[in-house]
């Protein structure tokens, strides 16, 4: 038994209508006017933040020279650990988190 209803399915779907860019822009402008004339303003802080993000993306993730010097100091047995500085940094970090 063969079921063939492909003509019915295809007929139920219509092709999307295409409008020219001028018509779509005009309808968008009309919509914004009908919507109460609201406007959008970009905060200057947002553009500064975007610039900082781009600068951070361009900068290397770590200082390769510093890593190499620490690696050499560890290999030579000359690397000194300052537990007081580590403890102070941990305490400051915890205080900052608790203050939020």
Backbone as JSON Lines, residues from 0, in Angstrom:
{"i":0,"aa":"X","n":[0.86,-1.17,0.0],"ca":[0.0,0.0,0.0],"c":[0.9,1.23,0.0]}
{"i":1,"aa":"X","n":[0.58,2.17,-0.85],"ca":[1.38,3.38,-0.99],"c":[0.54,4.57,-0.53]}
{"i":2,"aa":"X","n":[1.14,5.39,0.34],"ca":[0.47,6.59,0.82],"c":[1.17,7.78,0.21]}
{"i":3,"aa":"X","n":[0.43,8.61,-0.49],"ca":[1.03,9.76,-1.15],"c":[0.2,11.01,-0.85]}
{"i":4,"aa":"X","n":[0.67,11.77,0.11],"ca":[-0.01,13.02,0.42],"c":[0.96,14.2,0.33]}
{"i":5,"aa":"X","n":[2.03,14.02,-0.43],"ca":[3.05,15.06,-0.51],"c":[2.51,16.35,-1.11]}
{"i":6,"aa":"X","n":[1.55,16.27,-2.01],"ca":[0.97,17.47,-2.59],"c":[0.22,18.28,-1.55]}
{"i":7,"aa":"X","n":[-0.44,17.63,-0.62],"ca":[-1.19,18.33,0.41],"c":[-0.26,19.03,1.4]}
{"i":8,"aa":"X","n":[0.83,18.38,1.76],"ca":[1.77,18.95,2.71],"c":[2.47,20.16,2.1]}
{"i":9,"aa":"X","n":[2.92,20.05,0.88],"ca":[3.62,21.14,0.23],"c":[2.7,22.34,0.03]}
{"i":10,"aa":"X","n":[1.45,22.1,-0.22],"ca":[0.52,23.2,-0.44],"c":[0.23,23.97,0.84]}
{"i":11,"aa":"X","n":[0.39,23.32,2.0],"ca":[0.08,23.99,3.26],"c":[1.17,24.96,3.71]}
{"i":12,"aa":"X","n":[2.35,24.81,3.14],"ca":[3.46,25.71,3.47],"c":[3.61,26.77,2.39]}
{"i":13,"aa":"X","n":[3.7,28.02,2.8],"ca":[3.87,29.1,1.85],"c":[5.31,29.58,1.9]}
{"i":14,"aa":"X","n":[5.82,30.03,0.77],"ca":[7.18,30.56,0.73],"c":[7.22,31.88,1.49]}
{"i":15,"aa":"X","n":[8.31,32.14,2.23],"ca":[8.39,33.41,2.96],"c":[8.43,34.58,1.99]}
{"i":16,"aa":"X","n":[7.74,35.64,2.35],"ca":[7.73,36.81,1.48],"c":[9.03,37.57,1.66]}
{"i":17,"aa":"X","n":[9.54,38.08,0.58],"ca":[10.79,38.84,0.62],"c":[10.46,40.3,0.41]}
{"i":18,"aa":"X","n":[11.02,41.12,1.3],"ca":[10.82,42.56,1.16],"c":[12.15,43.21,0.86]}
{"i":19,"aa":"X","n":[12.1,44.31,0.24],"ca":[13.35,45.02,-0.07],"c":[13.89,45.64,1.21]}
{"i":20,"aa":"X","n":[15.2,45.94,1.29],"ca":[15.77,46.54,2.5],"c":[15.1,47.85,2.87]}
{"i":21,"aa":"X","n":[14.68,48.63,1.85],"ca":[14.03,49.91,2.14],"c":[12.72,49.68,2.89]}
{"i":22,"aa":"X","n":[11.96,48.67,2.46],"ca":[10.68,48.39,3.1],"c":[10.88,47.91,4.54]}
{"i":23,"aa":"X","n":[11.88,47.04,4.77],"ca":[12.1,46.54,6.12],"c":[12.58,47.64,7.05]}
{"i":24,"aa":"X","n":[13.45,48.56,6.55],"ca":[13.9,49.68,7.36],"c":[12.74,50.6,7.7]}
{"i":25,"aa":"X","n":[11.89,50.84,6.72],"ca":[10.75,51.71,6.96],"c":[9.81,51.1,7.99]}
{"i":26,"aa":"X","n":[9.6,49.8,7.89],"ca":[8.7,49.16,8.86],"c":[9.32,49.16,10.25]}
{"i":27,"aa":"X","n":[10.64,49.03,10.34],"ca":[11.3,49.07,11.65],"c":[11.19,50.45,12.26]}
{"i":28,"aa":"X","n":[11.38,51.49,11.42],"ca":[11.26,52.86,11.93],"c":[9.84,53.15,12.36]}
{"i":29,"aa":"X","n":[8.87,52.67,11.57],"ca":[7.46,52.89,11.93],"c":[7.14,52.17,13.23]}
{"i":30,"aa":"X","n":[7.71,50.99,13.42],"ca":[7.46,50.24,14.64],"c":[8.03,50.99,15.85]}
{"i":31,"aa":"X","n":[9.22,51.55,15.71],"ca":[9.81,52.24,16.85],"c":[9.03,53.51,17.17]}
{"i":32,"aa":"X","n":[8.49,54.19,16.15],"ca":[7.68,55.38,16.42],"c":[6.37,55.0,17.08]}
{"i":33,"aa":"X","n":[5.78,53.91,16.63],"ca":[4.52,53.48,17.2],"c":[4.72,52.96,18.62]}
{"i":34,"aa":"X","n":[5.92,52.58,18.94],"ca":[6.23,52.01,20.25],"c":[6.48,53.09,21.29]}
{"i":35,"aa":"X","n":[6.27,54.34,20.99],"ca":[6.45,55.39,21.97],"c":[7.7,56.2,21.73]}
{"i":36,"aa":"X","n":[8.4,55.98,20.63],"ca":[9.58,56.76,20.31],"c":[10.75,56.52,21.24]}
{"i":37,"aa":"X","n":[10.89,55.33,21.77],"ca":[12.0,55.03,22.66],"c":[13.3,55.01,21.88]}
{"i":38,"aa":"X","n":[14.38,55.35,22.55],"ca":[15.68,55.31,21.91],"c":[16.65,54.56,22.81]}
{"i":39,"aa":"X","n":[17.73,54.12,22.22],"ca":[18.75,53.36,22.93],"c":[20.02,54.19,22.97]}
{"i":40,"aa":"X","n":[20.63,54.3,24.13],"ca":[21.9,55.0,24.28],"c":[22.91,54.05,24.9]}
{"i":41,"aa":"X","n":[24.08,54.0,24.33],"ca":[25.14,53.15,24.83],"c":[25.92,53.91,25.9]}
{"i":42,"aa":"X","n":[26.09,53.28,27.02],"ca":[26.83,53.85,28.13],"c":[28.31,53.98,27.74]}
{"i":43,"aa":"X","n":[28.95,55.11,28.0],"ca":[30.37,55.24,27.67],"c":[31.23,54.19,28.37]}
{"i":44,"aa":"X","n":[30.79,53.74,29.53],"ca":[31.53,52.71,30.24],"c":[31.57,51.42,29.43]}
{"i":45,"aa":"X","n":[30.49,51.12,28.7],"ca":[30.44,49.9,27.89],"c":[31.5,49.93,26.79]}
{"i":46,"aa":"X","n":[31.68,51.08,26.15],"ca":[32.7,51.15,25.11],"c":[34.11,51.06,25.7]}
{"i":47,"aa":"X","n":[34.31,51.64,26.88],"ca":[35.61,51.5,27.54],"c":[35.87,50.05,27.92]}
{"i":48,"aa":"X","n":[34.82,49.38,28.4],"ca":[34.95,47.97,28.79],"c":[35.28,47.12,27.57]}
{"i":49,"aa":"X","n":[34.65,47.4,26.44],"ca":[34.94,46.66,25.23],"c":[36.4,46.86,24.82]}
{"i":50,"aa":"X","n":[36.91,48.09,24.94],"ca":[38.31,48.35,24.61],"c":[39.26,47.59,25.53]}
{"i":51,"aa":"X","n":[38.91,47.53,26.81],"ca":[39.74,46.78,27.76],"c":[39.71,45.29,27.46]}
{"i":52,"aa":"X","n":[38.54,44.76,27.06],"ca":[38.45,43.35,26.71],"c":[39.32,43.03,25.5]}
{"i":53,"aa":"X","n":[39.31,43.91,24.5],"ca":[40.13,43.69,23.32],"c":[41.61,43.76,23.67]}
{"i":54,"aa":"X","n":[42.0,44.67,24.56],"ca":[43.4,44.77,24.97],"c":[43.81,43.52,25.75]}
{"i":55,"aa":"X","n":[42.93,43.03,26.59],"ca":[43.24,41.83,27.37],"c":[43.36,40.61,26.46]}
{"i":56,"aa":"X","n":[42.52,40.55,25.43],"ca":[42.59,39.42,24.5],"c":[43.9,39.44,23.7]}
{"i":57,"aa":"X","n":[44.41,40.64,23.43],"ca":[45.64,40.76,22.66],"c":[46.87,40.48,23.51]}
{"i":58,"aa":"X","n":[46.78,40.69,24.82],"ca":[47.92,40.48,25.71],"c":[48.12,38.99,25.96]}
{"i":59,"aa":"X","n":[49.36,38.56,26.18],"ca":[49.58,37.14,26.49],"c":[48.97,36.77,27.84]}
{"i":60,"aa":"X","n":[48.6,35.5,27.97],"ca":[47.94,35.03,29.18],"c":[48.88,35.03,30.4]}
{"i":61,"aa":"X","n":[50.18,34.91,30.16],"ca":[51.14,34.91,31.26],"c":[52.46,35.45,30.76]}
{"i":62,"aa":"X","n":[53.33,35.79,31.69],"ca":[54.65,36.33,31.35],"c":[55.62,35.16,31.22]}
{"i":63,"aa":"X","n":[55.93,34.8,29.98],"ca":[56.78,33.64,29.72],"c":[58.18,33.82,30.3]}
{"i":64,"aa":"X","n":[58.71,35.05,30.29],"ca":[60.05,35.29,30.85],"c":[60.07,35.04,32.35]}
{"i":65,"aa":"X","n":[59.01,35.49,33.04],"ca":[58.95,35.28,34.49],"c":[58.84,33.8,34.82]}
{"i":66,"aa":"X","n":[58.03,33.08,34.04],"ca":[57.9,31.63,34.26],"c":[59.24,30.94,34.05]}
{"i":67,"aa":"X","n":[59.96,31.34,33.01],"ca":[61.27,30.73,32.73],"c":[62.26,31.01,33.85]}
{"i":68,"aa":"X","n":[62.23,32.25,34.4],"ca":[63.17,32.57,35.48],"c":[62.82,31.8,36.75]}
{"i":69,"aa":"X","n":[61.54,31.64,37.04],"ca":[61.15,30.85,38.23],"c":[61.53,29.39,38.04]}
{"i":70,"aa":"X","n":[61.32,28.87,36.84],"ca":[61.68,27.48,36.55],"c":[63.18,27.26,36.73]}
{"i":71,"aa":"X","n":[63.96,28.21,36.26],"ca":[65.42,28.1,36.39],"c":[65.84,28.18,37.86]}
{"i":72,"aa":"X","n":[65.17,29.07,38.64],"ca":[65.5,29.19,40.06],"c":[65.14,27.92,40.82]}
{"i":73,"aa":"X","n":[64.02,27.29,40.47],"ca":[63.64,26.03,41.12],"c":[64.64,24.94,40.77]}
{"i":74,"aa":"X","n":[65.03,24.87,39.49],"ca":[66.0,23.85,39.06],"c":[67.35,24.03,39.75]}
{"i":75,"aa":"X","n":[67.73,25.28,40.01],"ca":[69.01,25.56,40.65],"c":[68.92,25.47,42.17]}
{"i":76,"aa":"X","n":[67.69,25.31,42.7],"ca":[67.52,25.24,44.15],"c":[67.6,26.58,44.83]}
{"i":77,"aa":"X","n":[67.41,27.65,44.09],"ca":[67.52,29.0,44.63],"c":[66.18,29.68,44.85]}
{"i":78,"aa":"X","n":[65.1,29.03,44.52],"ca":[63.78,29.66,44.63],"c":[63.35,29.68,46.09]}
{"i":79,"aa":"X","n":[63.03,30.85,46.58],"ca":[62.61,31.02,47.97],"c":[61.1,31.27,48.02]}
{"i":80,"aa":"X","n":[60.44,30.58,48.93],"ca":[59.0,30.77,49.12],"c":[58.81,31.63,50.35]}
{"i":81,"aa":"X","n":[57.96,32.65,50.24],"ca":[57.66,33.54,51.34],"c":[56.27,33.2,51.87]}
{"i":82,"aa":"X","n":[56.18,32.33,52.89],"ca":[54.87,31.92,53.38],"c":[54.07,33.08,53.98]}
{"i":83,"aa":"X","n":[54.72,34.09,54.51],"ca":[54.01,35.24,55.06],"c":[53.27,36.02,53.98]}
{"i":84,"aa":"X","n":[53.92,36.21,52.84],"ca":[53.29,36.92,51.73],"c":[52.12,36.13,51.16]}
{"i":85,"aa":"X","n":[52.28,34.8,51.11],"ca":[51.19,33.95,50.62],"c":[50.0,34.03,51.57]}
{"i":86,"aa":"X","n":[50.27,33.94,52.89],"ca":[49.19,34.02,53.88],"c":[48.5,35.37,53.83]}
{"i":87,"aa":"X","n":[49.26,36.45,53.71],"ca":[48.66,37.79,53.64],"c":[47.76,37.92,52.41]}
{"i":88,"aa":"X","n":[48.19,37.39,51.29],"ca":[47.39,37.46,50.06],"c":[46.11,36.64,50.19]}
{"i":89,"aa":"X","n":[46.21,35.47,50.82],"ca":[45.01,34.64,51.03],"c":[44.02,35.32,51.96]}
{"i":90,"aa":"X","n":[44.5,35.93,53.01],"ca":[43.62,36.64,53.94],"c":[42.96,37.83,53.25]}
{"i":91,"aa":"X","n":[43.72,38.59,52.49],"ca":[43.15,39.75,51.77],"c":[42.1,39.3,50.76]}
{"i":92,"aa":"X","n":[42.36,38.2,50.09],"ca":[41.41,37.68,49.12],"c":[40.13,37.22,49.8]}
{"i":93,"aa":"X","n":[40.26,36.54,50.94],"ca":[39.07,36.09,51.68],"c":[38.27,37.27,52.21]}
{"i":94,"aa":"X","n":[38.95,38.31,52.7],"ca":[38.25,39.49,53.18],"c":[37.51,40.19,52.06]}
{"i":95,"aa":"X","n":[38.12,40.24,50.89],"ca":[37.47,40.87,49.73],"c":[36.21,40.1,49.33]}
{"i":96,"aa":"X","n":[36.31,38.78,49.34],"ca":[35.14,37.95,48.99],"c":[34.02,38.09,50.01]}
{"i":97,"aa":"X","n":[34.39,38.18,51.28],"ca":[33.36,38.32,52.32],"c":[32.71,39.69,52.33]}
{"i":98,"aa":"X","n":[33.42,40.7,51.84],"ca":[32.89,42.06,51.82],"c":[31.85,42.26,50.72]}
{"i":99,"aa":"X","n":[31.82,41.38,49.74],"ca":[30.87,41.52,48.62],"c":[29.49,41.25,49.02]}
